Structure formats: C-alpha cells, structure tokens
Amino acid sequence: MESFTIVTGIASLIGFGIQMFDVFPKLGKHRKEFALISLGIFLGSLIRAFEPSRISLGLAITWSTVVVGLFISAFFLLLLAAAMSDQRDRQAWYSELMRYLVIIFALLVGPRLLFSNQDTTKSLDSVSIRELRMLSESAEARKDYAKAAYYLGIIDERLPANDPRDKVIKNKIKDVQLRELR
C-alpha cells in the first residue's frame, strides 16, 4: 500500500475516534465534515491500491485550457464565498462579480469557440481494430449499413496487405454494401 493510503487511513481513524468520543463539542459540525472527507479519501485511495488503473483525460494542457480552468475555479470560489456569507450586501457583491466573470469569459472564449478552424469531428485514430469491429456490428444491427461499411473500411486501411484478416474484411465490406442496396 502507498504511504498516502496509510496516512489517510490513520486520519480517518482519528476523525472517527474524535467524532465518537465528542472530543471537541464546539466543533461538532466541522468534526463530522472532516471525518467524512478523510473517510472518503481513505476509501478512494484504498480502492486505488487494490485496483491500480490510470485515468487518462486525453486533455492537452494549453493556455486555453489553463484560462478556462482558472475562470471555472474563480467562478466556483465566488459561488462558495457567496453561499457562506451571512451578509446580504456581501452576497450581492459576490453575485455581481460572478456576472462580470461570466461576461468576460464569454467575450474571451466565445469568439474562439465560434470561429475556430479546428476539426470538431472525433478522430478514430485511437480506436482499436476490435472496437471498430464492434462499432461496425452495432451499426449493422441498427441497419445502418453505410456506417458499418465505413468502420470496416477503416479496419481495412489499418491492416497490412498480407494479413489473413484482410480478405475477410474485404468480403464483409462487399456483403454490407450489398445489404445496403437491398
């Protein structure tokens, strides 16, 4: 197990003990929150220790993603500050700041999204041959033979010429194209 898992486990046990024995009576609400958060982090890291897997977001860190992340973070921090404030004038001030933040964000990011020259279609480069085959079969089941032939064509392009699966795929493409004509 990782040291983080052990530390969060110990913090979770300490939080549980503090909660059970009512050590700090004035901080009852905050004790409960601490105990639940540390328990959640511990359980998450424990599951991660037993089931090691990677989460890949496929997101490249660029200036635009950093700017979007900062705007979203600032918005939620202002929202949290407004929710925790007891004064009406403070809440109105935070609300006004959030409005300005949304307007600035829309002015800065909106034109970039509207007039972007990037291809917005999803690339199938990262999809495996097996997954393409599953997509083709799914399209055939829906009687979308053009889409099935498209996926099979991509498989055909990826296979080397001397691959034994090449003939099978070419026959399958012809079969699907014939079904489309019926």
C-alpha positions in Angstrom: 0.0 0.0 0.0 1.1 3.5 -0.6 2.0 5.8 2.2 -0.9 8.2 1.2 -3.3 5.3 1.8 -1.8 4.6 5.2 -1.9 8.3 6.2 -5.5 8.8 5.1 -6.4 5.6 6.9 -4.9 6.9 10.1 -6.5 10.3 9.7 -9.9 8.6 9.1 -9.5 6.5 12.3 -8.5 9.6 14.3 -11.5 11.5 12.8 -13.8 8.6 13.7 -12.4 8.5 17.3 -12.8 12.2 17.8 -16.4 12.0 16.5 -17.3 9.0 18.6 -15.9 10.5 21.9 -17.1 14.1 21.2 -13.6 15.5 21.9 -14.3 19.0 20.6 -18.0 19.7 21.4 -18.0 23.2 19.9 -16.8 21.9 16.5 -19.4 19.2 16.1 -20.3 20.1 12.5 -16.8 20.6 11.4 -15.7 17.3 13.0 -18.3 15.4 11.1 -17.2 17.1 7.8 -13.6 16.2 8.5 -14.4 12.6 9.4 -16.5 12.1 6.2 -13.9 13.8 3.9 -11.0 11.8 5.4 -13.0 8.6 5.2 -13.9 9.3 1.5 -10.2 10.0 0.7 -9.1 6.9 2.5 -11.7 4.6 0.8 -10.8 6.1 -2.6 -7.1 5.6 -2.1 -7.7 2.1 -0.7 -9.7 1.1 -3.8 -6.9 2.6 -5.9 -4.4 0.5 -4.1 -6.3 -2.7 -4.8 -7.3 -1.8 -8.4 -4.5 0.1 -9.9 -5.7 1.8 -13.0 -4.9 5.0 -14.8 -7.4 7.7 -15.6 -6.5 9.4 -18.9 -8.4 12.5 -19.7 -6.8 13.0 -23.1 -6.6 16.7 -22.5 -3.6 18.6 -23.6 -2.5 21.4 -21.3 -2.5 24.6 -23.3 -3.0 28.2 -22.5 -6.7 28.0 -23.4 -7.3 25.1 -21.0 -5.5 26.9 -18.2 -7.5 30.1 -18.8 -10.8 28.1 -18.9 -9.8 26.2 -15.7 -8.9 29.5 -13.9 -12.3 31.0 -14.9 -14.2 28.0 -13.7 -12.2 27.8 -10.5 -12.8 31.6 -9.8 -16.5 31.2 -10.5 -16.9 28.3 -8.1 -14.8 30.1 -5.4 -17.0 33.1 -5.7 -20.1 30.9 -5.6 -18.8 29.3 -2.4 -17.9 32.6 -0.9 -21.4 33.9 -1.6 -23.0 30.8 -0.2 -21.0 31.1 3.0 -21.5 34.8 3.5 -24.1 35.9 6.1 -24.4 39.5 4.9 -26.8 40.4 2.1 -24.6 43.1 0.6 -21.6 40.7 0.5 -23.7 38.1 -1.3 -24.9 40.7 -3.8 -21.2 41.8 -4.4 -20.1 38.2 -5.0 -23.0 37.7 -7.3 -22.1 40.8 -9.3 -18.5 39.6 -9.6 -19.7 36.2 -10.9 -21.8 38.0 -13.5 -18.8 40.1 -14.7 -16.7 36.9 -14.7 -19.2 35.1 -16.9 -19.4 38.1 -19.3 -15.6 38.4 -19.5 -15.3 34.6 -20.1 -18.0 34.7 -22.8 -16.2 37.6 -24.5 -12.8 36.0 -24.4 -13.7 32.4 -25.1 -16.8 32.7 -27.2 -15.3 34.1 -30.3 -12.5 31.4 -30.2 -15.1 28.7 -30.0 -17.3 30.2 -32.7 -14.6 30.9 -35.2 -12.2 28.1 -34.5 -10.7 26.4 -37.6 -10.1 23.1 -35.8 -11.8 20.0 -37.0 -14.6 19.2 -34.5 -15.2 15.6 -35.7 -13.9 13.0 -33.4 -10.8 11.2 -34.6 -10.9 7.4 -34.8 -7.1 7.1 -34.7 -7.1 6.0 -31.1 -9.9 3.4 -31.6 -8.6 -0.2 -31.8 -9.5 -2.6 -34.6 -11.6 -4.6 -32.1 -13.5 -1.5 -31.2 -14.0 -0.6 -34.8 -15.4 -4.1 -35.4 -17.8 -3.7 -32.5 -18.9 -0.3 -33.9 -19.4 -2.0 -37.3 -21.5 -4.8 -35.8 -23.6 -2.3 -33.9 -24.2 -0.2 -37.0 -25.3 -3.4 -38.8 -27.7 -4.3 -36.0 -29.3 -0.9 -36.5 -29.4 -1.5 -40.3 -27.0 1.5 -40.8 -25.0 -0.3 -43.5 -23.2 2.8 -44.7 -21.7 3.4 -41.2 -20.8 -0.3 -40.9 -19.0 -0.2 -44.2 -17.2 3.0 -43.1 -15.9 1.3 -40.0 -14.9 -1.8 -41.9 -13.1 0.4 -44.4 -11.0 2.0 -41.6 -10.2 -1.5 -40.4 -9.1 -2.5 -44.0 -6.9 0.6 -44.2 -5.1 -0.3 -41.0 -4.4 -4.0 -41.8 -1.3 -4.8 -43.8 -1.8 -6.2 -47.3 -0.5 -9.7 -46.4 -2.7 -10.0 -43.2 -5.1 -13.0 -43.4 -7.9 -10.9 -41.9 -7.7 -8.6 -45.0 -9.7 -10.9 -47.2 -12.3 -11.5 -44.6 -12.7 -7.7 -44.1 -13.0 -7.0 -47.8 -15.6 -9.7 -48.2 -17.5 -8.3 -45.2 -17.4 -4.8 -46.8 -18.9 -6.2 -50.0 -21.6 -8.0 -48.1 -22.5 -4.9 -46.1 -22.6 -2.8 -49.3 -24.8 -5.3 -51.0 -27.2 -5.3 -48.0 -27.4 -1.5 -48.2 -28.7 -1.8 -51.8 -31.4 -4.3 -50.9 
